[in-house]
Amino acid sequence: MKEPRPKTLEEHIEFCVEMSQLMLWFAVEHVRRHPGTSLGDTLCNQTCIDRFVIPPMTDPNALKGGAYATPAWHVILEKLRTIQAETAMAADTAARFEKQSFKIIRDAADITARATYRSKAKKPNGLLGALSYEPPKPENPRRVIFHIGNPLQPRSVFDDPGYLPGCLVALMNDAEQKFGASEMFTGTWLNSYPPFLRCFPPEYFDSVPLPKRYFTSRGYGTWGQFVNARGCFNHKYGNLFRTTGEMPFRPARAWCSFAALRRHLAKLSDAPPYPH
């Protein structure tokens, strides 16, 4: 199979624009469906549009609140509010708003993409592979919160069915040795994605009552489903979201014990030790 090519700067610019536009569409739709909510609060609390339209801050004394506290963001937001008011009475409000905001977002995304392109290149494939974790918190001294990334870009972490199981084994061994941990937890759209779920035992979802599972976050736990293996925008899922108004994969929270996970992984014949 031909090795996929890394994304180009032009593709990274397009990615920043497309992600921003989708989040703007979502925010306007959310405000329309939930009277009393605001465009600014929705963008700040339920999207990560700042990643794509505000260049990374290098000043260690930067304002509290991150990119959303910067003058650059407030300038963008005021322009977006003006467009929102101008398109509020249209039958296709969200589509018109998204179209008219394109130039603002295109210019901001272009600047941000050029500043972040090198840092978005393939990341080191370290000891835990695609995973990282936070140390246990006092309220749950045996549980670690783990996160999923893609250090294999432009390939997918699902190309090799043994890769993620091996990463999970490495994480458990590391967290056990360093912190005496015995449980793992995460909240992500991948908890609705079958290739990811095959790595986990039934306990993983049975541990959380259904009504409490679903959530919308401002990070990649929600929005990562619109990024493909090459780090480009996933047009298929973006179009599906706009068409249905529902996320293709609903973000969910779940946890399981190391013991149950180890028993499950032992049954997967295609799970070699990691690294391999």
C-alpha positions as CSV (number, residue, x, y, z in Angstrom):
1,M,0.0,0.0,0.0
2,K,1.3,3.5,-0.9
3,E,2.4,5.5,2.0
4,P,0.1,8.5,2.5
5,R,1.8,11.9,2.1
6,P,2.1,14.4,4.9
7,K,-0.2,17.4,4.6
8,T,1.1,20.5,2.9
9,L,1.0,24.1,4.2
10,E,-1.8,24.8,1.8
11,E,-3.8,21.9,3.2
12,H,-3.1,23.0,6.7
13,I,-4.4,26.5,5.8
14,E,-7.5,24.9,4.4
15,F,-7.9,22.7,7.5
16,C,-7.8,25.7,9.8
17,V,-10.4,27.5,7.6
18,E,-12.7,24.5,7.4
19,M,-12.6,23.7,11.1
20,S,-13.3,27.3,11.9
21,Q,-16.2,27.5,9.5
22,L,-17.8,24.3,10.9
23,M,-17.5,25.7,14.4
24,L,-19.1,28.9,13.4
25,W,-22.0,27.0,11.7
26,F,-22.4,25.0,14.9
27,A,-22.3,28.1,17.2
28,V,-25.0,29.9,15.2
29,E,-27.2,26.8,15.1
30,H,-26.7,26.3,18.8
31,V,-27.8,29.9,19.6
32,R,-30.8,29.5,17.3
33,R,-31.9,26.3,19.0
34,H,-31.1,27.6,22.5
35,P,-32.5,31.1,23.0
36,G,-30.6,33.0,25.7
37,T,-27.2,31.6,24.7
38,S,-24.7,33.9,23.0
39,L,-22.4,33.4,20.1
40,G,-19.3,34.4,22.1
41,D,-20.0,32.0,25.0
42,T,-20.8,29.1,22.7
43,L,-17.6,29.6,20.7
44,C,-15.5,29.9,23.8
45,N,-17.0,27.1,25.8
46,Q,-18.1,24.5,23.2
47,T,-15.6,24.9,20.4
48,C,-11.8,25.3,20.0
49,I,-11.9,27.8,17.2
50,D,-9.1,29.7,18.9
51,R,-6.7,27.0,17.8
52,F,-7.3,27.9,14.2
53,V,-7.7,31.7,14.1
54,I,-5.4,32.9,16.9
55,P,-1.6,32.3,16.5
56,P,-0.1,30.5,19.6
57,M,1.0,32.7,22.4
58,T,4.6,32.5,23.4
59,D,4.6,35.0,26.2
60,P,4.6,33.1,29.6
61,N,2.8,36.0,31.2
62,A,0.0,35.9,28.6
63,L,-3.5,36.9,29.8
64,K,-5.5,34.4,31.8
65,G,-8.2,32.9,29.7
66,G,-5.8,32.1,26.8
67,A,-6.5,33.1,23.3
68,Y,-10.1,34.1,24.0
69,A,-8.7,36.9,26.3
70,T,-6.6,38.4,23.6
71,P,-7.4,41.6,21.6
72,A,-7.1,39.6,18.4
73,W,-10.0,37.4,19.4
74,H,-12.2,40.3,20.5
75,V,-11.7,42.0,17.1
76,I,-12.8,38.8,15.3
77,L,-15.8,38.2,17.7
78,E,-17.1,41.8,17.2
79,K,-17.0,41.3,13.4
80,L,-18.8,37.9,13.7
81,R,-21.5,39.5,16.0
82,T,-22.2,42.1,13.3
83,I,-22.6,39.4,10.7
84,Q,-24.8,37.4,13.1
85,A,-27.1,40.4,13.5
86,E,-27.2,41.0,9.7
87,T,-28.2,37.4,8.9
88,A,-30.5,36.7,11.9
89,M,-33.7,37.1,10.0
90,A,-32.7,34.9,7.0
91,A,-34.4,31.6,6.5
92,D,-30.9,30.0,6.1
93,T,-29.2,31.9,8.9
94,A,-26.4,29.5,9.6
95,A,-25.4,29.1,6.0
96,R,-25.5,32.8,5.3
97,F,-23.5,33.6,8.5
98,E,-20.9,30.9,7.6
99,K,-20.6,32.3,4.0
100,Q,-20.2,35.9,5.1
101,S,-17.7,35.1,7.8
102,F,-15.4,33.3,5.4
103,K,-13.2,36.3,4.6
104,I,-12.7,37.1,8.3
105,I,-11.9,33.5,9.1
106,R,-9.8,32.9,6.0
107,D,-7.4,35.8,6.8
108,A,-7.1,34.9,10.5
109,A,-6.7,31.1,9.7
110,D,-4.1,31.8,7.1
111,I,-1.9,33.7,9.6
112,T,-2.4,31.0,12.3
113,A,-1.8,28.1,10.0
114,R,1.5,29.6,8.8
115,A,2.5,30.0,12.5
116,T,1.5,26.5,13.5
117,Y,2.3,24.4,10.4
118,R,5.7,23.1,11.7
119,S,4.4,22.3,15.1
120,K,1.6,20.3,13.6
121,A,4.0,17.9,11.9
122,K,4.3,14.3,12.9
123,K,5.0,14.0,16.7
124,P,7.5,11.6,18.3
125,N,6.2,8.1,18.8
126,G,7.2,7.8,22.4
127,L,6.9,5.1,25.0
128,L,3.1,5.3,25.2
129,G,2.6,5.7,21.5
130,A,-0.7,7.5,20.8
131,L,-1.6,7.8,24.5
132,S,-0.8,10.2,27.3
133,Y,-2.3,10.5,30.8
134,E,-2.8,12.8,33.7
135,P,-1.7,11.6,37.2
136,P,-4.5,10.5,39.6
137,K,-6.3,13.3,41.4
138,P,-7.0,13.2,45.2
139,E,-10.7,12.5,44.7
140,N,-9.8,9.4,42.6
141,P,-6.3,8.3,43.7
142,R,-6.3,5.1,41.7
143,R,-7.7,6.5,38.4
144,V,-5.8,8.2,35.5
145,I,-7.4,10.3,32.8
146,F,-5.9,9.4,29.4
147,H,-5.8,11.2,26.1
148,I,-5.5,10.0,22.5
149,G,-3.4,11.6,19.7
150,N,-2.0,10.5,16.4
151,P,1.8,10.4,16.4
152,L,1.7,8.3,13.2
153,Q,0.3,11.0,11.0
154,P,-0.2,10.8,8.0
155,R,-1.1,7.2,8.9
156,S,-4.0,6.3,11.2
157,V,-3.5,4.7,14.6
158,F,-6.2,2.2,13.5
159,D,-4.2,1.0,10.4
160,D,-2.4,-1.7,12.6
161,P,-5.1,-3.4,14.8
162,G,-2.4,-4.2,17.4
163,Y,-1.1,-0.7,17.8
164,L,-3.6,0.8,20.2
165,P,-3.9,-2.3,22.4
166,G,-0.1,-2.2,22.8
167,C,-0.3,1.5,23.7
168,L,-2.9,0.7,26.4
169,V,-0.7,-2.0,27.9
170,A,2.2,0.4,28.0
171,L,0.1,3.1,29.7
172,M,-1.2,0.7,32.3
173,N,2.3,-0.5,33.1
174,D,3.6,3.0,33.4
175,A,0.7,4.4,35.5
176,E,0.8,1.3,37.8
177,Q,4.6,1.7,38.4
178,K,4.6,5.4,38.9
179,F,1.3,6.0,40.7
180,G,-0.2,2.7,41.8
181,A,-3.1,3.4,39.4
182,S,-5.6,0.6,38.7
183,E,-8.3,2.4,36.6
184,M,-8.5,4.6,33.5
185,F,-11.0,7.1,32.3
186,T,-11.5,9.3,29.2
187,G,-14.1,11.5,27.5
188,T,-13.9,11.5,23.7
189,W,-15.8,11.0,20.5
190,L,-13.8,7.8,20.0
191,N,-16.0,6.3,22.7
192,S,-18.6,6.1,19.9
193,Y,-16.2,4.8,17.3
194,P,-16.3,1.0,16.8
195,P,-12.5,0.5,15.9
196,F,-11.6,2.2,19.2
197,L,-14.3,0.4,21.2
198,R,-12.9,-3.0,20.2
199,C,-10.0,-2.4,22.5
200,F,-12.1,-2.2,25.6
201,P,-14.2,-4.6,27.7
202,P,-18.0,-4.3,28.4
203,E,-17.1,-2.8,31.8
204,Y,-15.8,0.3,30.0
205,F,-19.4,1.5,29.1
206,D,-21.3,-0.4,31.7
207,S,-19.6,1.7,34.3
208,V,-21.4,4.9,33.3
209,P,-25.2,5.4,33.3
210,L,-26.3,6.2,29.7
211,P,-27.9,9.7,30.3
212,K,-24.6,10.9,31.8
213,R,-22.3,9.7,29.1
214,Y,-22.8,12.3,26.5
215,F,-21.2,15.8,26.5
216,T,-19.8,18.5,24.3
217,S,-16.3,19.8,25.0
218,R,-14.3,22.6,23.5
219,G,-11.4,20.4,22.6
220,Y,-10.6,17.5,20.4
221,G,-12.5,15.1,22.6
222,T,-15.5,16.5,20.6
223,W,-14.0,18.1,17.5
224,G,-11.3,15.5,16.7
225,Q,-13.8,13.5,14.7
226,F,-13.5,16.1,11.9
227,V,-9.7,15.5,11.5
228,N,-8.6,12.7,9.3
229,A,-5.4,10.6,9.6
230,R,-3.4,13.1,7.6
231,G,-4.4,16.0,9.9
232,C,-6.7,17.4,7.2
233,F,-10.4,18.3,7.5
234,N,-12.7,15.3,7.2
235,H,-15.3,16.6,4.7
236,K,-17.4,13.5,4.9
237,Y,-18.2,13.9,8.6
238,G,-18.3,17.7,8.3
239,N,-21.0,17.5,5.7
240,L,-22.9,14.8,7.7
241,F,-22.9,17.1,10.8
242,R,-24.3,20.0,8.7
243,T,-26.9,17.8,7.1
244,T,-28.2,16.1,10.2
245,G,-27.4,18.6,13.0
246,E,-25.9,15.8,15.0
247,M,-22.3,14.9,15.6
248,P,-21.4,11.7,13.6
249,F,-19.9,10.3,16.8
250,R,-21.3,11.5,20.0
251,P,-18.6,12.2,22.6
252,A,-18.9,10.0,25.7
253,R,-17.3,9.5,29.0
254,A,-16.3,6.0,30.2
255,W,-13.9,4.1,32.4
256,C,-12.7,0.6,33.3
257,S,-10.3,-1.2,35.6
258,F,-6.8,-2.2,34.4
259,A,-7.7,-5.8,35.4
260,A,-10.7,-5.9,33.1
261,L,-8.8,-4.3,30.3
262,R,-5.9,-6.7,30.5
263,R,-8.3,-9.7,30.4
264,H,-9.9,-8.2,27.3
265,L,-6.7,-7.4,25.5
266,A,-5.4,-10.9,26.2
267,K,-8.3,-12.2,24.0
268,L,-7.2,-10.0,21.0
269,S,-4.9,-12.2,19.0
270,D,-3.6,-9.2,17.0
271,A,-2.3,-7.3,20.0
272,P,1.5,-7.6,20.1
273,P,3.5,-5.8,22.7
274,Y,4.2,-2.1,22.1
275,P,6.5,-0.7,20.9
276,H,6.9,-3.0,17.9
